[in-house]
Each structure stands twice: as structure tokens, then as C-alpha cells.
Amino acid sequence: MKLTRESLETPCILIDENIVQRNIDHMADCAARNQVKLRPHIKTHKIPEFALKQLAQGAEGITVAKVGEAEIMAEHGIDDIFIAYPVVTPAKIKRIIALAHKKRMIVGVESIEGARNLSKEATAAGIILPVRLEIDTGLARTGAAPDKAVDLAQQIAALPGLDLSGIFTFKGAVFKGAGTLDLAAAGLEEGTIMVEMAEKLRAAGISIRDVSVGSTPTAPYATAVEGVTEIRPGTYIFYDRMLAVMGACSEEDWAAKVLVTVVSVPAADRLVVDGGSKTFATDVQPGQHPLHLKGFGEIIGHPDAVFEKMNEEHGMIRTSGPHGLHVGDVLEIVPNHICPTVNLHNEVYVSTAGVIRAVPVLARGKLA
């Protein structure tokens, strides 16, 4: 059966492929203009077809967080994969080694324990595995503290079976350890910290070739720091409400929208839709500094409506006055954070010049 917008079962994600291509082109141009490599993170779309589009537009390779994601992407013809996550267990490392016999695999490391496990498995397999040391540049997540990175890097570089080829970080919109809307300051700080760290490591005798940074909001600014060699943005392919509030995109750049149906109109200023926490990610909460978002998403065409709460199957929306909506009406909502929202869906619907097709989200739900 031919798919039409009217025939789609809600809740579902509808993606405009023309906007996707425009977003891909724009980030590729940004990387080329600043003479850095582009290695997009597929955490946003988790779809091999879109990863191949990014590669066709000049991306060096891709970034993933999970071994399962790497396996899916490798199965679909992607040959250069960076796992930007500390892989520490023997079972997962063995899976990486299996991929490394056929593909170029790079692995993130941020502890000597994890590095030793990688070294043991790589040596047993008779291969040299490229690794990158993660640096904590202010997000306070994973990553070596800058004042301990040189010592850790020297220990990793001495291990057999590993090639410490670079350093990487993810900081996002953080400046001096706190969330910020000053993306230029955040990006310049990120790039500067990383370039200075690379210089310290080289002075200590470690050959650092790759200086890799994220993210979508900071990439245009971090690339301006001489010595940064690679960016790893992810969300730019679709963008979302959070990035629009940050100033990293405009509403015209939103490529993915969640379609929901009004299932109840209990009051003139309140309605319920068929998308709840099984449909929308809830990790970016309303009211938090520095974004101070109202609700869980932007309801297209209804700027006064607030997606104020949800449970599994219900999304509750309130308006400042009579909304004029009826049971059966379909709304478009741009979620606060698109990446984990996509991960909740088995498939998305892609619209190209009015033709709609279902595309499976093959790398969704890969926990390991």
C-alpha cells in the first residue's frame, strides 16, 4: 500500500529527506572550510542509510557509542568506525577484534584497566588496535582529568597491541564547567583545551595525530582552533528543539517531527495526544538551566501550547486559551532531544518529494 501522511499510524516520526540532505551538506561544508575531518556520530539516526549519506558527502568515517551499533554499521558497508566509549569487558573487546580483522576500528579508552584489557585481546589476536584517550574537558562524565592525562597516556602507549593515535572529548554547551548558551565560548574552550593537551602529550614523547572534538552546537567554533583535526557532531542531521533554543539551528533546520493524534479534549485549554514516554525521550527536562524549556517539545503551529507532562501512553498539552482542536486531529511535535527519541522507535518514515517510505532504525536499542 502506498504510504501517505494521512495513512501513517501515530505516534510516529516523519523525516524530511530534503532537510536532512541540506543539514548534511552544511556540516560537511563547515568541516571542509576549516580543513578538519568529519566523523559524525550516528547516535542520532542509528540508520545505515543516513550514515552512508554522510560518508558520501565527505565524512571520514563514523562514530558510535556501542559495539552493537558498530556491528550493524559494519554489516551495511561502513569501513571506518570509532567507538567513542570506554570498552572494558573481554566479551565486548573480542567483538571489536572480530570487526577489526575486516574494518578500521578505533576505540576510546580512559583508564589503564580498560587499556590493559584491550591490549591483552589485541595482542592475542595479533593485531595493532588504534585507540584514543578520552579527556574530560568540563562535562564531568567519562575521560581522564587533564592533570593526569600525560601519565595515563604514557602507560597506555607502553602497552603492546595498541597504537595511541589520538585524543578525543565531548563537552557540548559547557563553559568553565557550567551549562551555557554562549556556544562560541564553549567551542573555543573545548578546542583550546584539547590542542594544549595534545601538545603536552607530544612533548612527553607520545605521537598524537588525531585531536577529535564534538559536538553539533560547538563544532563550528571548535574547528576554528588550529590543531583540532576532527569533529564528531551527531544531532545536526535532524536538529531538535534544544539546539534551536541554544541558537545552533533555526526551525527551518528541523528535519524530524513526531506525529501524534489528539485522543481526548477534556477542556477548552487542555488536550491529550497518543504520544507519551514510550514515544518521546524525557532526558532533557523542562525548566532546567540554561535552556529553561517549556514542556517536552515544540508543537508546530501552536506556539502557546505547552506539552507539560506525559506518562507511557498519554501526552498532556495545555494552552493559554481555547485551542480549537478536536479528537482525531494530528499534531507535529519537535522533541526537546531527538536522539533518544529516535531510539524509542522501530522505524521512521522518510518523505522525499512527497513520497513516504518506512525505514527501520536498525541500530536502535543496542545496549551492548
C-alpha positions in Angstrom: 0.0 0.0 0.0 1.3 3.5 -0.9 2.1 5.4 2.2 0.6 8.9 2.6 0.8 11.3 5.5 -2.8 10.6 6.2 -2.3 6.8 6.3 0.5 6.9 8.9 -0.3 5.3 12.2 0.6 7.6 15.1 2.6 8.2 17.1 5.5 8.1 14.5 8.5 10.0 13.4 8.3 11.7 10.0 11.6 12.9 8.4 12.0 15.3 5.6 14.9 14.0 3.5 15.5 17.3 1.7 16.2 19.0 5.0 18.4 16.0 6.1 20.5 16.4 2.9 20.7 20.2 3.5 21.9 19.6 7.1 24.4 17.0 6.0 25.8 19.4 3.3 26.1 22.3 5.7 28.1 20.4 8.3 30.3 18.9 5.6 31.0 22.4 4.2 31.9 23.6 7.7 34.4 20.8 8.2 35.9 21.3 4.7 36.1 25.1 5.1 38.1 24.6 8.4 40.2 21.8 7.0 39.2 19.2 9.6 37.9 15.7 9.2 34.2 15.0 9.9 33.3 11.8 11.7 29.6 12.1 12.5 28.1 10.3 15.5 25.3 8.0 14.4 23.6 8.1 17.8 21.0 10.5 16.4 19.7 8.5 13.5 21.0 4.9 14.1 20.3 4.2 10.4 23.0 2.9 8.0 21.3 4.6 5.0 21.8 8.0 6.6 25.4 7.1 7.7 26.2 6.3 4.1 24.8 9.7 3.0 27.1 11.4 5.4 30.1 9.4 4.1 29.1 10.2 0.5 29.3 13.9 1.4 32.9 13.6 2.6 32.8 12.2 6.1 36.0 10.4 7.0 34.2 7.7 9.0 31.5 7.4 11.7 31.3 7.5 15.4 29.3 5.1 17.6 28.9 4.5 21.3 28.1 0.8 21.4 29.8 -2.3 19.9 26.3 -3.4 18.7 26.0 -0.1 16.7 29.4 -0.7 15.2 28.4 -4.2 14.1 25.2 -3.0 12.4 27.1 -0.3 10.6 29.8 -2.6 9.5 27.3 -5.1 8.2 26.0 -2.3 5.9 29.3 -1.4 4.3 30.8 1.1 6.6 34.6 0.6 6.9 35.9 3.2 9.3 34.3 3.2 12.8 35.3 5.0 16.0 33.7 3.6 19.3 33.8 6.8 21.4 33.2 5.0 24.6 35.3 3.1 27.1 35.1 -0.6 26.2 36.4 -2.5 29.2 34.9 -6.1 29.2 36.6 -9.0 27.4 33.4 -10.1 25.7 32.9 -6.7 24.1 36.6 -6.4 23.2 36.5 -9.7 21.4 33.7 -8.5 19.3 35.7 -5.4 18.4 38.7 -7.6 17.5 36.5 -9.6 15.2 35.4 -6.4 13.4 39.0 -5.1 13.3 40.0 -8.0 11.2 37.7 -6.6 8.4 37.3 -2.9 9.2 39.2 0.0 10.5 38.2 0.2 14.2 39.3 2.8 16.7 38.4 2.5 20.3 38.1 5.1 23.1 40.0 4.5 26.4 40.1 6.4 29.6 41.6 4.1 32.2 44.6 1.9 32.5 42.4 -1.1 33.4 40.4 -0.7 30.2 43.6 -0.2 28.1 45.2 -3.4 29.6 42.1 -5.4 28.6 42.3 -4.0 25.1 46.0 -4.7 24.9 45.6 -8.3 26.1 42.9 -9.1 23.4 44.7 -7.3 20.6 48.0 -9.0 21.3 46.3 -12.4 21.4 44.7 -11.7 18.1 48.0 -10.5 16.6 46.7 -7.0 15.6 47.5 -3.4 16.4 44.4 -1.7 17.6 44.2 2.1 17.3 43.0 3.8 20.5 42.2 7.4 21.5 42.5 8.7 25.0 39.3 10.5 26.2 39.9 13.8 28.0 37.4 15.4 30.4 37.1 19.0 29.2 34.4 20.0 31.6 31.4 17.8 31.2 32.5 15.7 34.2 31.4 12.5 32.6 34.0 9.9 31.4 37.5 11.0 30.4 40.9 11.5 32.0 41.4 14.6 34.1 43.8 16.9 32.2 46.3 16.9 35.1 46.5 13.1 35.0 46.3 12.6 31.2 50.1 12.6 30.4 50.9 9.9 33.0 48.0 7.8 31.8 48.9 8.2 28.2 52.5 7.1 28.8 51.2 4.0 30.4 48.8 3.2 27.6 51.5 4.0 24.9 53.8 1.4 26.5 51.2 -1.4 26.2 51.6 -4.0 23.3 49.0 -4.3 20.7 47.8 -0.7 21.0 48.5 2.4 18.9 47.6 5.5 20.9 46.8 7.6 17.9 44.9 10.5 19.3 42.7 12.1 22.0 39.0 12.9 22.0 36.4 14.7 24.1 32.8 15.5 24.4 31.9 18.7 26.2 28.8 20.1 24.5 27.5 23.5 25.6 29.6 23.8 28.7 31.9 26.7 29.6 34.1 26.7 32.7 32.2 23.7 34.0 28.7 25.0 33.7 26.0 24.9 31.0 26.0 27.9 28.7 24.2 29.4 25.7 27.5 31.0 24.6 28.4 28.4 22.0 31.4 30.2 20.7 33.0 30.4 24.2 32.2 26.7 24.8 33.6 25.6 21.4 36.8 27.7 21.7 37.4 26.5 25.2 36.9 22.9 24.1 39.3 23.2 21.1 41.9 25.1 23.1 42.0 22.6 26.0 42.4 19.7 23.5 45.1 21.3 21.4 47.1 22.2 24.5 46.7 18.7 25.8 47.9 17.3 22.5 51.0 19.5 22.7 51.7 18.3 26.3 51.5 14.7 25.2 53.7 15.2 22.2 56.3 16.9 24.4 56.2 13.8 26.6 57.1 11.7 23.5 53.7 10.4 22.5 52.8 10.8 18.9 49.3 12.3 18.9 47.9 12.6 15.4 44.2 13.0 16.0 42.6 15.7 18.1 38.9 14.9 18.0 36.1 17.1 19.4 32.3 17.3 19.3 29.6 18.4 19.2 26.8 19.8 17.0 26.5 23.2 18.9 30.2 23.6 19.4 31.7 22.2 16.2 31.6 25.4 14.1 33.7 27.2 16.8 36.0 24.4 18.0 37.1 23.9 14.4 38.5 27.4 14.4 41.2 26.4 16.9 44.3 25.5 15.0 45.4 22.0 15.8 41.9 20.4 16.0 41.8 17.7 13.4 38.3 16.2 13.6 34.7 16.9 14.7 32.1 14.4 15.7 28.7 16.1 15.6 25.6 13.9 15.6 22.3 15.8 16.1 22.9 18.1 13.2 21.4 15.6 10.8 17.9 16.3 12.3 18.4 19.0 14.8 15.8 19.4 17.6 14.2 21.9 19.9 17.1 22.0 22.4 19.5 23.0 19.7 17.2 25.7 18.3 16.9 27.3 21.8 20.7 27.1 22.0 20.9 29.0 18.8 22.6 26.2 16.9 19.9 26.0 14.3 16.6 27.5 13.1 13.2 26.0 12.9 13.7 25.5 9.2 16.5 23.0 10.0 14.2 20.6 11.9 14.1 17.5 9.8 12.4 15.1 12.1 8.9 15.7 13.7 6.8 13.3 15.8 3.3 13.0 14.6 0.6 12.4 17.3 -3.1 12.2 17.3 -5.5 14.1 19.6 -7.3 11.3 21.5 -9.1 13.4 24.1 -10.2 17.0 24.6 -11.2 17.2 28.3 -11.3 21.0 28.3 -11.1 24.0 26.0 -7.5 24.7 27.2 -6.3 21.1 27.5 -5.9 18.0 25.3 -4.3 14.6 25.3 -2.3 13.0 22.5 -1.3 9.4 21.8 2.4 10.0 22.4 3.9 9.7 25.9 7.1 8.4 27.4 7.2 5.4 25.0 7.3 8.0 22.1 9.3 11.0 23.5 12.6 11.0 25.3 12.4 12.7 28.7 16.1 13.2 29.4 16.0 16.9 28.6 13.6 18.1 31.2 11.6 21.4 31.1 12.8 24.4 33.2 16.4 23.4 33.6 19.3 25.9 33.3 20.4 27.2 30.9 17.7 26.3 28.4 14.6 26.8 30.6 12.5 24.9 28.1 8.7 25.0 28.5 7.4 21.5 28.1 8.8 18.4 26.3 8.6 19.7 22.8 7.6 22.4 20.3 4.1 21.9 19.0 4.2 23.2 15.4 1.5 25.8 14.6 0.5 26.2 18.3 3.2 28.4 19.9 1.1 28.9 23.1 0.6 25.2 23.7 2.8 23.5 26.3 3.5 19.8 26.2 3.5 19.8 30.0 3.6 16.2 31.1 3.3 12.6 30.0 3.1 9.1 31.1 3.7 6.0 29.0 0.7 6.3 26.6 -0.6 9.8 27.1 0.9 13.3 26.4 -0.9 16.1 28.1 -0.9 19.5 26.4 -2.2 22.8 27.9 -2.9 26.0 26.1 -3.3 29.6 27.3 -6.8 29.8 25.9 -9.2 27.8 23.7 -7.2 25.7 21.3 -9.9 24.8 18.8 -8.5 21.3 18.3 -10.7 18.1 18.1 -10.4 14.4 18.7 -8.6 12.9 15.6 -6.6 16.0 14.7 -2.9 15.2 14.0 -0.2 17.4 15.5 3.5 17.7 14.8 5.9 18.0 17.7 9.6 18.6 17.6 11.0 16.9 20.8 13.5 18.5 23.1 16.0 15.9 22.3 15.7 13.9 19.1 18.5 11.3 19.6 16.9 9.2 22.4 13.5 9.8 20.9 14.5 8.0 17.7 15.9 5.2 19.8 12.3 4.5 21.0 11.0 3.8 17.5 11.5 0.6 15.5 11.1 2.6 12.3 10.8 6.1 11.0 9.1 7.4 7.9 11.1 9.3 5.4 9.5 11.8 3.0 11.2 12.6 -0.3 9.4 14.9 -2.7 6.1 13.8 -1.3 6.9 10.0 -1.4 6.9 8.4 2.0 8.7 5.2 2.9 9.3 3.3 6.1 12.9 2.9 7.2 13.9 0.6 10.0 16.1 2.1 12.8 18.5 -0.9 12.7 20.9 0.2 15.4 18.2 1.2 18.0 18.3 -0.4 21.4 21.9 -1.6 21.1 22.7 -1.6 24.8 26.0 -3.6 24.4 
